[in-house]
Amino acid sequence: MSNASAPPYPGYHAPCNGCGECCRFGPCHLSSQYGLWREGACVALRFGAGRYWCDVITQPQRISARLPKIPRRIRQDAIGIVGICDAKKA
């Protein structure tokens, strides 16, 4: 999943910069529910415009016809997007 042009890991609780580290260490709730996470990366993770994006939020119809019916804010809460980095790198 690593991309040389992705932003560097900003540090735990720093503002999210789209580095993608959060999705490399384990599945979020929705990724587990929809079977999206595989060892090393989630299939919903997509690189574009110099950063990683989660298609559960940006293109939910790509993942499931049911996801767009769930309000965006609820999807964000379910995967833990709060605007700060939650990846705890060792």
TAHU-V892940 format. One record per backbone hydrogen bond with DSSP energy under -1.0 kcal/mol. CO is the residue of the C=O (numbers start at 1). NH is the residue of the N-H. E is the energy in kcal/mol with one decimal. If there is no record, write none. Layout:
CO;NH;E
CO;NH;E
//
This chain:
3;6;-2.1
11;14;-2.1
14;85;-3.4
18;52;-3.0
21;24;-1.7
28;32;-2.2
29;33;-2.4
30;34;-2.4
31;36;-2.5
36;43;-2.5
38;41;-2.0
41;38;-2.7
42;45;-1.6
44;55;-2.9
46;53;-2.9
48;51;-1.3
51;48;-2.8
53;46;-2.7
54;57;-1.5
54;58;-2.6
59;62;-2.0
60;63;-1.2
60;64;-2.3
66;69;-1.2
67;70;-1.9
71;75;-2.1
72;76;-2.8
73;77;-2.4
74;78;-2.3
75;79;-1.5
76;81;-2.3
83;16;-2.2
85;13;-2.5
87;89;-1.0
//
